[in-house]
């Protein structure tokens, strides 16, 4: 840490603590010129105002928190100072996740005394619950999808790790697919679901087509044709013109817009003939997708959760579309 940031941290921290103490002292000072507990000379609706001080328990605890803060700083340090205990973060100076994991293993193996409490708790949890996850991992996803207890575990793992994007009910939102229907970009078999979670997905990417389609008019024509594929009413002239230009899209979506899975290709190109839309199915949004393109990314989870936990999440996700 540079001298500037070291001074910055010290000034802000100590300034805040001293400021809190002075504020508390000011609030405890009687500026009213009236004895504590005596009337202030104001009354309304039979209620008289008294000059009561701050509650003793409250002001005492406030003061104790300030004292505790100074004691914590003295023991564990502040800024570039490591304190009387010489404490430092086990990840101090670490620049990436790989370095963090390597350093943690080094500390744990050497029993160096450097505090890595979280990692020790994780290791203890793995030792306790690892055999349970191993037992689940030895069973097929189809089997687990019918096991109520296994699905409860899978649901908890899903909520903790996947709900931020797909929602706690797994119904998704704009740009994040609904996992409870039978509409799949890459396939909905147990094996493919697990592969998706393990390794993530980087969409082939839909390029921006405005230039290739001849500008805004071409985008509107193709959008009209795409909308018509799902059975909605559109301007027939626009759709007719768009059908000819849709040939540029057939390489991914198929000549009938049925999507890459219908062609036997796990490219992530969606079926345009149903009424399921990842980014929205309004005329404006479809035109936006064609004009600017789309590119979705799902991160891999194998290094974060491990295959055993992914196996359980896969069973839970698979079960959602089987009802």
C-alpha positions as semicolon CSV with decimal commas, in nm:
position;residue;x (nm);y (nm);z (nm)
1;X;0,000;0,000;0,000
2;X;0,138;0,339;-0,098
3;X;0,198;0,609;0,163
4;X;-0,089;0,815;0,022
5;X;-0,348;0,539;0,066
6;X;-0,203;0,442;0,403
7;X;-0,249;0,799;0,529
8;X;-0,591;0,817;0,364
9;X;-0,713;0,507;0,551
10;X;-0,571;0,625;0,882
11;X;-0,720;0,974;0,855
12;X;-1,066;0,851;0,750
13;X;-1,084;0,576;1,012
14;X;-0,945;0,763;1,311
15;X;-1,127;1,081;1,205
16;X;-1,458;0,893;1,200
17;X;-1,397;0,738;1,542
18;X;-1,293;1,066;1,701
19;X;-1,587;1,236;1,532
20;X;-1,827;0,979;1,678
21;X;-1,683;1,035;2,026
22;X;-1,713;1,414;1,998
23;X;-2,068;1,383;1,865
24;X;-2,164;1,158;2,156
25;X;-2,006;1,399;2,405
26;X;-2,189;1,693;2,248
27;X;-2,522;1,507;2,265
28;X;-2,464;1,430;2,634
29;X;-2,397;1,797;2,718
30;X;-2,689;1,992;2,864
31;X;-2,726;2,310;2,659
32;X;-3,087;2,381;2,763
33;X;-3,010;2,566;3,084
34;X;-3,263;2,343;3,261
35;X;-3,180;2,074;3,515
36;X;-3,206;1,720;3,383
37;X;-3,549;1,577;3,446
38;X;-3,705;1,921;3,487
39;X;-3,977;2,069;3,267
40;X;-3,877;2,257;2,953
41;X;-4,187;2,475;2,988
42;X;-4,359;2,322;2,688
43;X;-4,675;2,119;2,694
44;X;-4,927;2,010;2,436
45;X;-5,244;1,811;2,470
46;X;-5,157;1,735;2,829
47;X;-4,807;1,610;2,746
48;X;-4,521;1,802;2,909
49;X;-4,170;1,811;2,762
50;X;-3,894;1,726;3,008
51;X;-3,521;1,777;2,971
52;X;-3,434;1,409;2,965
53;X;-3,080;1,298;2,870
54;X;-2,997;1,017;2,631
55;X;-3,060;0,673;2,785
56;X;-2,760;0,562;2,988
57;X;-2,756;0,212;2,837
58;X;-2,753;0,356;2,485
59;X;-2,475;0,612;2,540
60;X;-2,268;0,354;2,734
61;X;-2,288;0,099;2,452
62;X;-2,207;0,371;2,198
63;X;-1,894;0,460;2,391
64;X;-1,798;0,092;2,426
65;X;-1,817;0,041;2,049
66;X;-1,572;0,329;2,002
67;X;-1,336;0,180;2,262
68;X;-1,371;-0,163;2,098
69;X;-1,283;-0,011;1,758
70;X;-0,960;0,138;1,894
71;X;-0,876;-0,195;2,059
72;X;-0,939;-0,382;1,734
73;X;-0,709;-0,144;1,546
74;X;-0,439;-0,186;1,809
75;X;-0,452;-0,567;1,781
76;X;-0,512;-0,619;1,408
77;X;-0,370;-0,303;1,256
78;X;-0,485;-0,048;1,004
79;X;-0,360;0,051;0,661
80;X;-0,004;-0,071;0,619
81;X;0,043;-0,145;0,991
82;X;-0,019;-0,509;1,093
83;X;-0,102;-0,433;1,458
84;X;0,032;-0,577;1,783
85;X;-0,062;-0,932;1,677
86;X;0,113;-0,900;1,343
87;X;-0,203;-1,015;1,163
88;X;-0,225;-1,005;0,785
89;X;-0,469;-1,137;0,529
90;X;-0,388;-1,480;0,388
91;X;-0,461;-1,329;0,045
92;X;-0,259;-1,013;0,091
93;X;-0,087;-0,926;-0,235
94;X;-0,284;-1,188;-0,430
95;X;-0,391;-1,069;-0,775
96;X;-0,611;-1,353;-0,907
97;X;-0,811;-1,660;-0,803
98;X;-0,544;-1,909;-0,909
99;X;-0,285;-1,741;-0,687
100;X;-0,535;-1,735;-0,401
101;X;-0,602;-2,109;-0,424
102;X;-0,231;-2,193;-0,449
103;X;-0,148;-1,975;-0,148
104;X;-0,431;-2,125;0,057
105;X;-0,306;-2,478;-0,012
106;X;0,044;-2,371;0,085
107;X;-0,075;-2,228;0,418
108;X;-0,292;-2,530;0,496
109;X;-0,027;-2,790;0,415
110;X;0,247;-2,609;0,604
111;X;0,015;-2,532;0,897
112;X;0,181;-2,192;0,893
113;X;-0,047;-2,032;1,146
114;X;-0,175;-1,783;0,892
115;X;-0,549;-1,758;0,952
116;X;-0,746;-1,913;0,666
117;X;-1,061;-1,979;0,864
118;X;-1,295;-1,993;0,565
119;X;-1,081;-2,249;0,387
120;X;-1,054;-2,461;0,701
121;X;-1,433;-2,450;0,738
122;X;-1,474;-2,554;0,375
123;X;-1,232;-2,844;0,428
124;X;-1,423;-2,952;0,740
125;X;-1,754;-2,932;0,554
126;X;-1,613;-3,136;0,265
127;X;-1,495;-3,403;0,508
128;X;-1,838;-3,419;0,671
129;X;-2,066;-3,390;0,368
130;X;-1,835;-3,519;0,094
131;X;-1,945;-3,883;0,136
132;X;-2,310;-3,777;0,102
133;X;-2,241;-3,593;-0,227
134;X;-2,031;-3,886;-0,348
135;X;-2,324;-4,120;-0,287
136;X;-2,556;-3,894;-0,485
137;X;-2,299;-3,861;-0,764
138;X;-2,290;-4,241;-0,802
139;X;-2,658;-4,239;-0,906
140;X;-2,795;-4,132;-1,243
141;X;-2,952;-3,791;-1,292
142;X;-3,281;-3,954;-1,395
143;X;-3,285;-4,148;-1,069
144;X;-3,205;-3,844;-0,857
145;X;-3,479;-3,648;-1,033
146;X;-3,734;-3,874;-0,862
147;X;-3,572;-3,859;-0,517
148;X;-3,736;-3,591;-0,302
149;X;-3,445;-3,556;-0,058
150;X;-3,188;-3,528;-0,338
151;X;-3,401;-3,263;-0,511
152;X;-3,418;-3,060;-0,189
153;X;-3,037;-3,051;-0,178
154;X;-3,019;-2,969;-0,548
155;X;-3,273;-2,690;-0,504
156;X;-3,071;-2,532;-0,222
157;X;-2,756;-2,545;-0,434
158;X;-2,948;-2,392;-0,724
159;X;-3,085;-2,108;-0,512
160;X;-2,740;-2,033;-0,369
161;X;-2,556;-2,034;-0,701
162;X;-2,794;-2,008;-0,998
163;X;-3,094;-1,803;-0,886
164;X;-2,915;-1,470;-0,935
165;X;-2,961;-1,515;-1,310
166;X;-3,237;-1,774;-1,353
167;X;-3,450;-1,666;-1,057
168;X;-3,532;-1,857;-0,740
169;X;-3,818;-2,027;-0,926
170;X;-3,588;-2,103;-1,225
171;X;-3,824;-1,923;-1,463
172;X;-3,552;-1,691;-1,587
173;X;-3,575;-1,333;-1,703
174;X;-3,464;-1,125;-2,000
175;X;-3,148;-1,285;-2,140
176;X;-3,158;-1,579;-1,896
177;X;-3,362;-1,881;-2,005
178;X;-3,660;-2,031;-1,830
179;X;-3,553;-2,374;-1,705
180;X;-3,901;-2,500;-1,621
181;X;-4,031;-2,539;-1,976
182;X;-3,917;-2,781;-2,246
183;X;-3,756;-2,518;-2,466
184;X;-3,377;-2,574;-2,474
185;X;-3,104;-2,395;-2,668
186;X;-2,846;-2,672;-2,635
187;X;-3,060;-2,969;-2,536
188;X;-3,253;-3,080;-2,231
189;X;-3,123;-3,433;-2,176
190;X;-2,960;-3,502;-1,838
191;X;-2,616;-3,535;-1,999
192;X;-2,641;-3,205;-2,187
193;X;-2,777;-3,016;-1,887
194;X;-2,484;-3,137;-1,678
195;X;-2,239;-3,050;-1,956
196;X;-2,386;-2,700;-1,975
197;X;-2,350;-2,641;-1,601
198;X;-2,005;-2,798;-1,580
199;X;-1,843;-2,620;-1,873
200;X;-2,068;-2,319;-1,924
201;X;-2,183;-2,189;-2,260
202;X;-2,043;-1,920;-2,485
203;X;-2,305;-1,854;-2,748
204;X;-2,194;-1,876;-3,108
205;X;-2,321;-1,522;-3,117
206;X;-2,575;-1,363;-3,343
207;X;-2,408;-1,096;-3,548
208;X;-2,556;-0,754;-3,617
209;X;-2,748;-0,785;-3,943
210;X;-2,857;-0,430;-4,019
211;X;-2,580;-0,372;-4,273
212;X;-2,616;-0,711;-4,443
213;X;-2,994;-0,666;-4,472
214;X;-2,968;-0,328;-4,641
215;X;-3,046;-0,105;-4,347
216;X;-3,347;-0,033;-4,129
217;X;-3,604;-0,144;-4,387
218;X;-3,442;-0,484;-4,423
219;X;-3,444;-0,528;-4,045
220;X;-3,817;-0,448;-4,030
221;X;-3,892;-0,693;-4,312
222;X;-3,704;-0,983;-4,154
223;X;-3,854;-0,901;-3,812
224;X;-4,202;-0,916;-3,964
225;X;-4,128;-1,256;-4,115
226;X;-3,985;-1,386;-3,787
227;X;-4,294;-1,268;-3,600
228;X;-4,515;-1,444;-3,854
229;X;-4,336;-1,774;-3,788
230;X;-4,489;-1,789;-3,442
231;X;-4,839;-1,737;-3,581
232;X;-4,885;-1,368;-3,511
233;X;-5,039;-1,119;-3,749
234;X;-4,801;-0,892;-3,941
235;X;-4,795;-0,680;-4,255
236;X;-4,803;-0,948;-4,527
237;X;-4,595;-0,740;-4,768
238;X;-4,320;-0,687;-4,510
239;X;-4,322;-1,057;-4,417
240;X;-4,303;-1,159;-4,784
241;X;-4,001;-0,936;-4,841
242;X;-3,845;-1,061;-4,517
243;X;-3,886;-1,427;-4,612
244;X;-3,642;-1,391;-4,899
245;X;-3,387;-1,217;-4,680
246;X;-3,428;-1,475;-4,404
247;X;-3,212;-1,707;-4,616
248;X;-2,916;-1,529;-4,454
249;X;-3,038;-1,657;-4,116
250;X;-3,114;-2,014;-4,223
251;X;-2,760;-2,136;-4,160
252;X;-2,824;-2,118;-3,785
253;X;-3,201;-2,106;-3,743
254;X;-3,290;-2,343;-4,029
255;X;-3,485;-2,264;-4,343
256;X;-3,813;-2,277;-4,150
257;X;-3,678;-2,102;-3,842
258;X;-3,698;-2,417;-3,634
259;X;-3,364;-2,361;-3,460
260;X;-3,034;-2,543;-3,447
261;X;-3,153;-2,833;-3,229
262;X;-3,403;-2,932;-3,496
263;X;-3,107;-2,951;-3,735
264;X;-2,917;-3,169;-3,490
265;X;-2,671;-2,889;-3,414
266;X;-2,618;-2,774;-3,052
267;X;-2,534;-2,419;-3,160
268;X;-2,773;-2,235;-2,931
269;X;-2,972;-2,084;-3,219
270;X;-3,331;-2,066;-3,089
271;X;-3,647;-2,197;-3,246
272;X;-3,833;-1,898;-3,392
273;X;-4,158;-2,080;-3,463
274;X;-4,275;-2,111;-3,103
275;X;-4,363;-1,822;-2,878
276;X;-4,072;-1,857;-2,635
277;X;-3,828;-1,567;-2,643
278;X;-3,502;-1,527;-2,454
279;X;-3,474;-1,149;-2,494
280;X;-3,840;-1,068;-2,558
281;X;-4,081;-1,126;-2,843
282;X;-4,215;-0,777;-2,906
283;X;-4,166;-0,620;-3,249
284;X;-3,925;-0,365;-3,103
285;X;-3,709;-0,624;-2,926
286;X;-3,698;-0,861;-3,224
287;X;-3,588;-0,574;-3,448
288;X;-3,327;-0,483;-3,188
289;X;-3,195;-0,841;-3,183
290;X;-3,165;-0,846;-3,562
291;X;-3,017;-0,497;-3,583
292;X;-2,752;-0,529;-3,309
293;X;-2,713;-0,904;-3,258
294;X;-2,698;-1,100;-2,934
295;X;-2,424;-1,284;-2,744
296;X;-2,494;-1,477;-2,425
297;X;-2,242;-1,629;-2,185
298;X;-2,291;-1,873;-1,898
299;X;-1,981;-1,931;-1,682
300;X;-1,853;-2,283;-1,608
301;X;-1,927;-2,414;-1,258
302;X;-1,705;-2,722;-1,239
303;X;-1,420;-2,542;-1,061
304;X;-1,654;-2,354;-0,828
305;X;-1,890;-2,631;-0,718
306;X;-1,723;-2,953;-0,827
307;X;-1,881;-3,233;-1,027
308;X;-2,070;-3,388;-0,735
309;X;-2,270;-3,072;-0,660
310;X;-2,321;-2,999;-1,031
311;X;-2,462;-3,352;-1,063
312;X;-2,729;-3,270;-0,803
313;X;-2,812;-2,933;-0,958
314;X;-2,845;-3,103;-1,297
315;X;-3,095;-3,348;-1,148
316;X;-3,295;-3,060;-0,999
317;X;-3,297;-2,863;-1,326
318;X;-3,388;-3,175;-1,524
319;X;-3,680;-3,245;-1,286
320;X;-3,825;-2,897;-1,343
321;X;-3,907;-2,967;-1,707
322;X;-4,045;-3,316;-1,649
323;X;-4,375;-3,212;-1,485
